[in-house]
Amino acid sequence: MTLFSLARKNIARNLSQYILYIASMVFSIIIYFTFVTLKYSDTITEKTESSQNMQSLMSAAAIILIFFVAIFIAYSNSFFMKKRKKEVALYALLGVRNRQIGFMLFFENLLLGLVSLVVGVVLGFLCSKGFMTLLIYLMGYDVMAPFTFSGSAALNTAIVFILIFLVTSFQGYRLIYQFKLIDLFHASKKGEAIPKPSMGVATLGILLIGSGYWLALQDPFSSKVWGQVGFVMTVLIILTSVIAGTFLLFHSVTGFVLMLIKKNEKWLWKGLHVMTVSQLLYRIRGNARTLTVIAVLSATTVTAGGAVYGLYYNTNDQVLTADPNTFMYRQTDAKIDQRVSALLPDAKYDETFKALSVTFDAEELNSLDGSEKRMYSVIDEKMYNKLAGIQGKEVLRVKEGHAVILDMGYDPRFSPEYKGKTITTVNNLAITFQGYKTQTVLNAGTAGITLVVSDDTFDALQKAGETVIYRVIGMNNASVDLSGKIAKEIPKAGLFSSAPQDIRNSLENVGSLLFVGSFLGLVFLAATGSIIYFKILTEAEEDKSQYNMLHKMGVSSKEMRKSIALQVAVIFLVPLAAGLCHSVVALKAFSNLLMMDLAKPVMIWMIAYTVIYGLYYILTVASYNRIITRNNKTEG
């Protein structure tokens, strides 16, 4: 029997143990192949307006995926190698040479990788139509993508993953030379070193996480700490303190909590609670590094996905805030208006009105940007209230000689404190700010920042500024195609702005980010679930004798299943809870930075992540119970 056929038979015999590992690799290959296919896709180039940006985004996502998958495969492979050490020792004891054993392990891992690669590329091709259609849909297009097979993408995927599999296969080959025979026989009994809980270490962990949270929630633009340390260094300090604090959390804090639980003797001696708590104390403290990796991966996935989904969720509202009118432009020629009118179906409203473009001396507003002159569009109160009524906004009452500024980009950290400040025109007409509003009735892309003044003040300002005629159009179901036709009729000086087109542009950018972020997040989640699955099932193999002893003592299967479910639940829940807490703080800081409410989309994203993560818990418990039940039946 050749080494290759022996490796093939070993895989077939242990397929049930490898299945999740293979599934995770296949999923990673599918996503990588999809990203590379989209990079080379003619459909994306033809159907979207940002194909160049899309290619760059897909390339960057593919690189991130390569590094992550390489680490995940190496990490997973180390678990399998640890589990196989006793088997390797038996081969050595039977006289099989180290070189032959090494080649067998090399072939096994390489064969698994090649099978995963073929399956991944085939499934990637079959799923390409759905993935591409989903991407196009998220970008705001209603187009059904065709099946696409890219030879360049397949070659790229094959080269990258074969290199990864060769490196990880070489790890298996080197294994036989790294340990003595006696070490291989006892390898499965060796766990990670169990750190003893320390009050000082536990306190330090809590302080590190707390300080990281505190720094993250500070405003980067007004905080003295951020200003003195610098943006990049502060971010590095936050990441370092939170990651280190998370490690110490699992190292000692959870140990103290479990110690306190053990003191409740009335509860402890019911059922298998004493065994469950003792096992948890070992598992959590002994696997601090693994749990930290899972918590950080969970936090990264939820934070990145939640932030991008929050932006996507708010895209429509953000654009409509900036573009309350479906179309708006500056009139430059009556003939142009006639051609535009000929293109328009029935409009909800179609208004033409006079505005002013006035340059003001704004010394009192100079505190932040140092600009002495500011140009604003000016409309009268009557026109504002007419448009506000149509758009469902509150009416304004502006005092004589005063103005309300419509600054939708207002941010107290950067914008002037308008109220009570005075600006003057070139002919020394003073205007005092009555207040400000963060909404507008004119499209910001056409009119810019706008002042609303009383009718009399508007008449007085006409001598100080240039008269501009604006046309605003409101429609219920305007299309991007109609927007394009109108845009062709209006010269550049018309400053044409279109809500449908701006929504499309925003969806293209954020939708592609959401697509990439979602699938990278799914890969991270699959890897996270797989890592904890492999870790727990490795420990299940070590615990078989203990549960068999309980079985012989008459402990019911129901009690053992309850103990297993509780242990696995805590191992899954603790890093998930830590990861979600980290992501909540990170997303809160992100929403504060953008001054955007992300609560609802972030909650949706977290629930979706938790549900999928929960499926891994169910699968792990079922596999753990199957191992114990099978062993109890075999051993009696």
BELFEN-V768143 format. One record per residue. N is the residue number from 1. RES is the residue in three letters. PHI is phi as a letter, one per 20 degrees, with the letter a starting at -180 (* if undefined). PSI is psi in radians with two decimals (999 if undefined). Layout:
BEGIN
n/res/phi/psi
N/RES/PHI/PSI
N/RES/PHI/PSI
END
This chain:
BEGIN
n/res/phi/psi
1/MET/*/2.25
2/THR/f/2.81
3/LEU/f/-0.64
4/PHE/f/-0.76
5/SER/f/-0.60
6/LEU/f/-0.72
7/ALA/f/-0.70
8/ARG/f/-0.73
9/LYS/f/-0.63
10/ASN/f/-0.72
11/ILE/f/-0.79
12/ALA/f/-0.68
13/ARG/f/-0.59
14/ASN/d/0.37
15/LEU/g/-0.67
16/SER/f/-0.53
17/GLN/f/-0.48
18/TYR/e/-0.19
19/ILE/g/-0.75
20/LEU/f/-0.62
21/TYR/f/-0.80
22/ILE/f/-0.75
23/ALA/f/-0.71
24/SER/f/-0.72
25/MET/f/-0.77
26/VAL/g/-0.77
27/PHE/f/-0.74
28/SER/f/-0.72
29/ILE/f/-0.71
30/ILE/g/-0.82
31/ILE/f/-0.76
32/TYR/f/-0.81
33/PHE/g/-0.68
34/THR/f/-0.81
35/PHE/f/-0.77
36/VAL/f/-0.64
37/THR/f/-0.77
38/LEU/f/-0.56
39/LYS/f/-0.68
40/TYR/e/0.04
41/SER/f/2.25
42/ASP/f/-0.50
43/THR/f/-0.79
44/ILE/f/-0.72
45/THR/f/-0.70
46/GLU/f/-0.66
47/LYS/e/-0.36
48/THR/d/2.83
49/GLU/e/-0.02
50/SER/c/0.77
51/SER/f/-0.62
52/GLN/f/-0.78
53/ASN/f/-0.65
54/MET/f/-0.77
55/GLN/f/-0.72
56/SER/f/-0.73
57/LEU/f/-0.80
58/MET/f/-0.65
59/SER/f/-0.78
60/ALA/f/-0.74
61/ALA/f/-0.69
62/ALA/f/-0.68
63/ILE/f/-0.78
64/ILE/g/-0.75
65/LEU/f/-0.68
66/ILE/g/-0.88
67/PHE/f/-0.77
68/PHE/f/-0.80
69/VAL/f/-0.66
70/ALA/f/-0.77
71/ILE/f/-0.76
72/PHE/f/-0.79
73/ILE/f/-0.73
74/ALA/f/-0.72
75/TYR/f/-0.80
76/SER/f/-0.70
77/ASN/f/-0.60
78/SER/f/-0.60
79/PHE/f/-0.77
80/PHE/f/-0.66
81/MET/f/-0.67
82/LYS/f/-0.69
83/LYS/f/-0.48
84/ARG/e/-0.02
85/LYS/f/-0.67
86/LYS/f/-0.69
87/GLU/f/-0.71
88/VAL/f/-0.70
89/ALA/f/-0.64
90/LEU/f/-0.73
91/TYR/g/-0.76
92/ALA/f/-0.68
93/LEU/f/-0.55
94/LEU/e/0.00
95/GLY/n/0.10
96/VAL/f/2.28
97/ARG/f/2.64
98/ASN/g/-0.71
99/ARG/f/-0.71
100/GLN/f/-0.72
101/ILE/f/-0.75
102/GLY/f/-0.75
103/PHE/f/-0.63
104/MET/f/-0.81
105/LEU/f/-0.66
106/PHE/f/-0.83
107/PHE/f/-0.68
108/GLU/g/-0.90
109/ASN/f/-0.67
110/LEU/f/-0.69
111/LEU/f/-0.74
112/LEU/g/-0.75
113/GLY/f/-0.75
114/LEU/f/-0.70
115/VAL/f/-0.79
116/SER/f/-0.68
117/LEU/f/-0.82
118/VAL/f/-0.83
119/VAL/f/-0.72
120/GLY/f/-0.75
121/VAL/f/-0.73
122/VAL/f/-0.84
123/LEU/f/-0.61
124/GLY/f/-0.71
125/PHE/f/-0.78
126/LEU/f/-0.56
127/CYS/e/-0.15
128/SER/g/-0.70
129/LYS/f/-0.81
130/GLY/f/-0.77
131/PHE/f/-0.76
132/MET/f/-0.71
133/THR/f/-0.71
134/LEU/f/-0.77
135/LEU/f/-0.83
136/ILE/f/-0.67
137/TYR/f/-0.78
138/LEU/f/-0.46
139/MET/e/0.06
140/GLY/n/0.20
141/TYR/d/2.55
142/ASP/d/1.33
143/VAL/c/2.39
144/MET/e/2.07
145/ALA/f/2.63
146/PRO/e/2.92
147/PHE/f/2.36
148/THR/c/2.17
149/PHE/d/2.08
150/SER/d/2.04
151/GLY/f/-0.65
152/SER/f/-0.73
153/ALA/f/-0.72
154/ALA/f/-0.74
155/LEU/f/-0.78
156/ASN/g/-0.84
157/THR/f/-0.78
158/ALA/f/-0.80
159/ILE/f/-0.84
160/VAL/f/-0.86
161/PHE/f/-0.53
162/ILE/f/-0.69
163/LEU/f/-0.76
164/ILE/f/-0.77
165/PHE/f/-0.61
166/LEU/f/-0.74
167/VAL/f/-0.83
168/THR/f/-0.56
169/SER/f/-0.62
170/PHE/f/-0.51
171/GLN/g/-0.77
172/GLY/f/-0.67
173/TYR/f/-0.71
174/ARG/f/-0.33
175/LEU/g/-0.77
176/ILE/f/-0.43
177/TYR/e/-0.08
178/GLN/e/-0.23
179/PHE/c/2.65
180/LYS/f/2.82
181/LEU/g/-0.77
182/ILE/f/-0.58
183/ASP/f/-0.67
184/LEU/f/-0.65
185/PHE/f/-0.57
186/HIS/d/0.11
187/ALA/f/-0.69
188/SER/f/-0.31
189/LYS/e/-0.10
190/LYS/e/2.03
191/GLY/d/-3.11
192/GLU/f/2.64
193/ALA/g/2.39
194/ILE/e/1.91
195/PRO/f/2.45
196/LYS/e/2.37
197/PRO/f/2.44
198/SER/c/2.34
199/MET/f/-0.68
200/GLY/f/-0.74
201/VAL/f/-0.73
202/ALA/f/-0.77
203/THR/f/-0.73
204/LEU/f/-0.72
205/GLY/f/-0.80
206/ILE/f/-0.71
207/LEU/f/-0.68
208/LEU/f/-0.80
209/ILE/f/-0.77
210/GLY/f/-0.75
211/SER/f/-0.66
212/GLY/f/-0.75
213/TYR/f/-0.78
214/TRP/f/-0.77
215/LEU/f/-0.71
216/ALA/f/-0.57
217/LEU/e/-0.06
218/GLN/f/2.61
219/ASP/f/2.03
220/PRO/g/-0.42
221/PHE/e/-0.29
222/SER/c/-0.23
223/SER/f/2.33
224/LYS/f/-0.63
225/VAL/f/-0.84
226/TRP/f/-0.68
227/GLY/f/-0.70
228/GLN/f/-0.71
229/VAL/e/-0.59
230/GLY/o/2.63
231/PHE/f/-0.90
232/VAL/f/-0.80
233/MET/f/-0.65
234/THR/f/-0.73
235/VAL/f/-0.75
236/LEU/f/-0.68
237/ILE/f/-0.74
238/ILE/f/-0.85
239/LEU/f/-0.77
240/THR/f/-0.79
241/SER/f/-0.70
242/VAL/f/-0.75
243/ILE/f/-0.79
244/ALA/f/-0.73
245/GLY/f/-0.63
246/THR/f/-0.72
247/PHE/f/-0.79
248/LEU/f/-0.49
249/LEU/g/-0.83
250/PHE/f/-0.44
251/HIS/f/-0.74
252/SER/c/-0.69
253/VAL/f/-0.85
254/THR/f/-0.53
255/GLY/f/-0.74
256/PHE/f/-0.68
257/VAL/f/-0.80
258/LEU/f/-0.61
259/MET/f/-0.71
260/LEU/f/-0.69
261/ILE/f/-0.66
262/LYS/f/-0.39
263/LYS/f/-0.29
264/ASN/e/1.42
265/GLU/f/-0.60
266/LYS/g/-0.73
267/TRP/f/-0.64
268/LEU/f/-0.63
269/TRP/e/0.24
270/LYS/e/2.29
271/GLY/l/-2.32
272/LEU/d/0.44
273/HIS/g/-0.70
274/VAL/f/-0.70
275/MET/f/-0.72
276/THR/f/-0.82
277/VAL/f/-0.70
278/SER/f/-0.75
279/GLN/f/-0.74
280/LEU/f/-0.70
281/LEU/g/-0.69
282/TYR/f/-0.83
283/ARG/f/-0.89
284/ILE/f/-0.80
285/ARG/f/-0.65
286/GLY/f/-0.40
287/ASN/d/0.58
288/ALA/g/-0.69
289/ARG/f/-0.77
290/THR/f/-0.77
291/LEU/f/-0.61
292/THR/f/-0.77
293/VAL/g/-0.77
294/ILE/f/-0.75
295/ALA/f/-0.75
296/VAL/f/-0.73
297/LEU/f/-0.74
298/SER/f/-0.79
299/ALA/f/-0.74
300/THR/f/-0.80
301/THR/f/-0.83
302/VAL/f/-0.70
303/THR/f/-0.90
304/ALA/f/-0.83
305/GLY/f/-0.74
306/GLY/f/-0.69
307/ALA/f/-0.81
308/VAL/f/-0.74
309/TYR/f/-0.62
310/GLY/f/-0.74
311/LEU/f/-0.76
312/TYR/f/-0.74
313/TYR/f/-0.62
314/ASN/e/0.03
315/THR/g/-0.88
316/ASN/g/-0.81
317/ASP/f/-0.69
318/GLN/f/-0.76
319/VAL/f/-0.76
320/LEU/f/-0.41
321/THR/f/-0.70
322/ALA/f/-0.51
323/ASP/c/1.32
324/PRO/f/-0.36
325/ASN/d/2.50
326/THR/g/-0.82
327/PHE/c/2.61
328/MET/b/2.46
329/TYR/b/2.87
330/ARG/e/2.26
331/GLN/f/2.28
332/THR/c/-0.33
333/ASP/b/2.30
334/ALA/f/-0.58
335/LYS/f/-0.59
336/ILE/f/-0.75
337/ASP/g/-0.69
338/GLN/f/-0.73
339/ARG/f/-0.66
340/VAL/f/-0.77
341/SER/f/-0.61
342/ALA/f/-0.44
343/LEU/e/-0.39
344/LEU/e/2.28
345/PRO/f/-2.88
346/ASP/f/2.19
347/ALA/d/2.61
348/LYS/f/-0.70
349/TYR/b/2.67
350/ASP/b/1.79
351/GLU/c/2.43
352/THR/d/2.29
353/PHE/b/2.85
354/LYS/e/2.36
355/ALA/c/3.03
356/LEU/c/2.56
357/SER/d/1.90
358/VAL/c/2.36
359/THR/e/2.23
360/PHE/d/2.64
361/ASP/e/2.03
362/ALA/c/0.92
363/GLU/f/-0.59
364/GLU/f/-0.21
365/LEU/d/0.23
366/ASN/e/-0.03
367/SER/g/-0.46
368/LEU/d/-0.73
369/ASP/d/-0.10
370/GLY/m/0.11
371/SER/e/2.24
372/GLU/e/-0.41
373/LYS/d/2.40
374/ARG/c/2.38
375/MET/d/2.24
376/TYR/c/2.63
377/SER/e/2.49
378/VAL/c/2.25
379/ILE/c/2.78
380/ASP/e/2.85
381/GLU/g/-0.66
382/LYS/f/-0.80
383/MET/f/-0.72
384/TYR/g/-0.87
385/ASN/f/-0.55
386/LYS/f/-0.83
387/LEU/f/-0.66
388/ALA/f/-0.68
389/GLY/f/-0.74
390/ILE/f/-0.69
391/GLN/e/-0.01
392/GLY/m/0.51
393/LYS/d/2.87
394/GLU/f/2.56
395/VAL/f/2.83
396/LEU/d/2.60
397/ARG/c/1.91
398/VAL/d/2.30
399/LYS/f/2.75
400/GLU/f/2.31
401/GLY/m/0.14
402/HIS/d/3.01
403/ALA/b/2.60
404/VAL/d/2.21
405/ILE/e/2.35
406/LEU/d/1.67
407/ASP/c/1.58
408/MET/f/-0.29
409/GLY/e/0.31
410/TYR/f/2.29
411/ASP/b/2.07
412/PRO/g/-0.34
413/ARG/f/-0.45
414/PHE/c/-0.55
415/SER/f/2.68
416/PRO/f/2.74
417/GLU/e/1.64
418/TYR/f/-0.81
419/LYS/g/2.19
420/GLY/n/-0.18
421/LYS/e/2.64
422/THR/d/2.43
423/ILE/c/2.71
424/THR/c/2.64
425/THR/e/3.07
426/VAL/f/-0.43
427/ASN/d/0.45
428/ASN/m/0.53
429/LEU/e/2.11
430/ALA/e/2.39
431/ILE/c/2.19
432/THR/d/2.39
433/PHE/f/2.15
434/GLN/e/-0.48
435/GLY/r/-2.92
436/TYR/b/2.80
437/LYS/c/2.50
438/THR/e/0.32
439/GLN/c/2.79
440/THR/c/2.82
441/VAL/d/-0.09
442/LEU/d/2.62
443/ASN/f/2.17
444/ALA/f/-0.55
445/GLY/f/-0.42
446/THR/e/-0.85
447/ALA/e/-0.36
448/GLY/m/-2.69
449/ILE/f/2.32
450/THR/d/2.49
451/LEU/d/2.39
452/VAL/d/2.16
453/VAL/c/2.93
454/SER/f/2.85
455/ASP/f/-0.73
456/ASP/f/-0.73
457/THR/f/-0.64
458/PHE/f/-0.76
459/ASP/f/-0.69
460/ALA/f/-0.50
461/LEU/e/-0.18
462/GLN/f/-0.52
463/LYS/f/-0.33
464/ALA/e/-0.10
465/GLY/c/3.11
466/GLU/e/2.32
467/THR/f/2.32
468/VAL/c/2.42
469/ILE/d/2.12
470/TYR/d/2.59
471/ARG/c/2.19
472/VAL/d/2.38
473/ILE/c/2.31
474/GLY/d/2.27
475/MET/c/2.73
476/ASN/e/-0.74
477/ASN/c/1.09
478/ALA/e/2.49
479/SER/d/2.84
480/VAL/f/-0.58
481/ASP/f/-0.75
482/LEU/f/-0.71
483/SER/g/-0.74
484/GLY/f/-0.68
485/LYS/f/-0.73
486/ILE/f/-0.73
487/ALA/g/-0.58
488/LYS/f/-0.44
489/GLU/e/-0.31
490/ILE/d/2.21
491/PRO/f/2.90
492/LYS/g/-0.60
493/ALA/f/-0.27
494/GLY/f/-0.19
495/LEU/l/0.86
496/PHE/f/2.31
497/SER/c/2.46
498/SER/c/2.12
499/ALA/f/-0.79
500/PRO/g/-0.73
501/GLN/f/-0.70
502/ASP/f/-0.63
503/ILE/f/-0.77
504/ARG/g/-0.81
505/ASN/f/-0.74
506/SER/f/-0.73
507/LEU/f/-0.63
508/GLU/g/-0.83
509/ASN/f/-0.90
510/VAL/f/-0.59
511/GLY/f/-0.72
512/SER/f/-0.67
513/LEU/f/-0.72
514/LEU/f/-0.72
515/PHE/f/-0.91
516/VAL/f/-0.82
517/GLY/f/-0.70
518/SER/f/-0.80
519/PHE/f/-0.60
520/LEU/f/-0.70
521/GLY/f/-0.70
522/LEU/f/-0.67
523/VAL/f/-0.78
524/PHE/f/-0.74
525/LEU/f/-0.75
526/ALA/f/-0.73
527/ALA/f/-0.73
528/THR/f/-0.86
529/GLY/f/-0.67
530/SER/f/-0.73
531/ILE/g/-0.84
532/ILE/f/-0.57
533/TYR/f/-0.86
534/PHE/f/-0.73
535/LYS/f/-0.82
536/ILE/f/-0.69
537/LEU/f/-0.52
538/THR/f/-0.72
539/GLU/f/-0.53
540/ALA/f/-0.69
541/GLU/f/-0.64
542/GLU/f/-0.46
543/ASP/e/-0.02
544/LYS/g/-0.74
545/SER/f/-0.65
546/GLN/f/-0.78
547/TYR/f/-0.54
548/ASN/f/-0.65
549/MET/f/-0.75
550/LEU/f/-0.68
551/HIS/f/-0.75
552/LYS/f/-0.45
553/MET/f/-0.10
554/GLY/n/0.13
555/VAL/f/2.32
556/SER/f/2.71
557/SER/f/-0.59
558/LYS/f/-0.76
559/GLU/f/-0.70
560/MET/f/-0.70
561/ARG/f/-0.68
562/LYS/f/-0.75
563/SER/f/-0.76
564/ILE/f/-0.81
565/ALA/g/-0.70
566/LEU/f/-0.78
567/GLN/g/-0.86
568/VAL/f/-0.63
569/ALA/f/-0.75
570/VAL/f/-0.74
571/ILE/f/-0.63
572/PHE/f/-0.72
573/LEU/f/-0.69
574/VAL/f/-0.92
575/PRO/f/-0.56
576/LEU/f/-0.80
577/ALA/f/-0.74
578/ALA/f/-0.77
579/GLY/f/-0.74
580/LEU/f/-0.68
581/CYS/f/-0.78
582/HIS/f/-0.74
583/SER/f/-0.59
584/VAL/f/-0.80
585/VAL/f/-0.77
586/ALA/f/-0.74
587/LEU/f/-0.54
588/LYS/f/-0.75
589/ALA/f/-0.70
590/PHE/f/-0.75
591/SER/f/-0.62
592/ASN/f/-0.68
593/LEU/f/-0.73
594/LEU/e/-0.09
595/MET/l/0.92
596/MET/c/2.43
597/ASP/e/1.94
598/LEU/d/0.16
599/ALA/g/-0.89
600/LYS/f/-0.90
601/PRO/f/-0.62
602/VAL/f/-0.71
603/MET/f/-0.74
604/ILE/f/-0.78
605/TRP/f/-0.74
606/MET/f/-0.70
607/ILE/f/-0.76
608/ALA/f/-0.76
609/TYR/f/-0.79
610/THR/f/-0.67
611/VAL/f/-0.82
612/ILE/f/-0.72
613/TYR/f/-0.66
614/GLY/f/-0.55
615/LEU/f/-0.64
616/TYR/f/-0.64
617/TYR/f/-0.82
618/ILE/f/-0.77
619/LEU/f/-0.72
620/THR/f/-0.77
621/VAL/f/-0.76
622/ALA/f/-0.74
623/SER/f/-0.72
624/TYR/f/-0.85
625/ASN/f/-0.66
626/ARG/f/-0.71
627/ILE/f/-0.80
628/ILE/f/-0.77
629/THR/f/-0.79
630/ARG/f/-0.72
631/ASN/f/-0.70
632/ASN/f/-0.64
633/LYS/f/-0.64
634/THR/f/-0.80
635/GLU/e/-0.37
636/GLY/n/999
END
